[in-house]
Amino acid sequence: MIVQICIGSSCHIKGSAKIVEKMKNAIELYGLENEITLAGSFCTGNCNRSGVTILVDDETVTGVTPETFTEFFKTHVYSKLEGKCRP
């Protein structure tokens, strides 16, 4: 799975650095280092008024904030890799 977090200026202002840290921590916590390629991307053209844009393989998710990260991770990452996650 490839997860690309927008680090363009708009998403940077909206907290993309915090999202990157949360993603790194979640990948480590669930033992997904060999399952996820984490990358940054510049503007994807999907700017949202509240939050960061993240591409998960070919799916675009907008509006992710540090407060909504856990729900994003469960829905768009964990659920797709559940059998490969550490409990």
DRENVOKOL-219980 format. One line per 4 residues: number of its first residue (from 1); their letters; for each residue x, y, z negated of C-alpha. Coordinates in pm, 1 decimal, always signed. Layout:
<pts>
NUM = a = X Y Z; ...
</pts>
This chain:
<pts>
1 = mivq = +0.0 +0.0 +0.0; +125.6 +347.7 +83.7; +19.5 +633.6 -142.3; +106.3 +982.9 -19.4
5 = icig = +46.9 +1275.4 -251.8; +25.6 +1617.8 -92.2; +293.5 +1846.3 -232.2; +218.8 +2139.6 -1.5
9 = ssch = +186.2 +2483.5 -156.9; -190.0 +2467.2 -217.7; -177.1 +2122.3 -379.3; +138.0 +2215.7 -570.9
13 = ikgs = -50.1 +2503.0 -732.6; -335.2 +2263.5 -816.0; -108.3 +2022.5 -1004.8; +42.4 +1778.5 -756.7
17 = akiv = +358.1 +1746.0 -970.5; +143.5 +1619.7 -1261.0; -36.9 +1380.2 -1026.9; +298.1 +1243.7 -903.6
21 = ekmk = +407.2 +1181.1 -1264.5; +77.5 +1012.5 -1351.3; +104.5 +792.7 -1041.2; +462.2 +691.3 -1123.7
25 = naie = +355.7 +602.5 -1478.5; +54.3 +401.9 -1358.9; +265.1 +211.8 -1103.9; +511.8 +119.2 -1376.9
29 = lygl = +242.7 +37.3 -1635.4; +68.3 -206.2 -1401.3; +388.7 -353.0 -1255.0; +312.2 -237.0 -902.3
33 = enei = +661.3 -125.4 -806.4; +675.5 -386.3 -528.5; +319.0 -324.5 -409.8; +307.7 +54.7 -370.3
37 = tlag = +524.4 +288.9 -169.8; +486.9 +634.1 -324.2; +561.3 +930.3 -100.6; +505.2 +1301.8 -84.2
41 = sfct = +353.1 +1475.0 +213.7; +314.5 +1833.0 +312.1; -24.8 +1979.1 +395.9; -263.5 +1718.8 +530.4
45 = gncn = -513.7 +1983.3 +638.4; -767.4 +1863.9 +381.7; -731.1 +2139.1 +125.1; -993.7 +2129.0 -145.4
49 = rsgv = -1087.6 +2403.7 -385.0; -1028.2 +2183.6 -686.6; -750.1 +1933.6 -683.1; -492.1 +1751.7 -479.6
53 = tilv = -526.5 +1549.4 -160.2; -396.6 +1191.8 -169.4; -373.7 +947.6 +119.4; -408.4 +580.6 +24.6
57 = ddet = -313.2 +384.3 +333.9; -563.1 +528.1 +585.7; -810.6 +671.4 +331.4; -803.8 +1041.6 +242.0
61 = vtgv = -912.1 +1135.9 -110.7; -950.3 +1503.4 -196.7; -997.8 +1689.4 -522.0; -784.7 +1470.4 -750.2
65 = tpet = -688.8 +1650.8 -1071.4; -488.5 +1537.9 -1373.6; -824.4 +1496.7 -1550.2; -975.8 +1279.7 -1274.5
69 = ftef = -658.5 +1082.8 -1198.4; -754.3 +775.0 -1402.6; -1085.2 +735.4 -1216.5; -908.3 +791.8 -883.1
73 = fkth = -646.3 +528.6 -969.2; -906.3 +270.5 -1077.7; -1123.7 +324.6 -770.2; -872.0 +375.0 -491.0
77 = vysk = -559.9 +187.6 -604.5; -614.7 -61.3 -888.6; -932.3 -212.5 -743.4; -750.5 -291.7 -417.7
81 = legk = -448.9 -448.4 -591.2; -615.0 -595.0 -899.6; -485.6 -947.9 -841.6; -130.1 -815.8 -819.4
85 = crp = -141.7 -599.1 -1131.4; +10.6 -678.2 -1465.2; -265.8 -700.0 -1729.1
</pts>
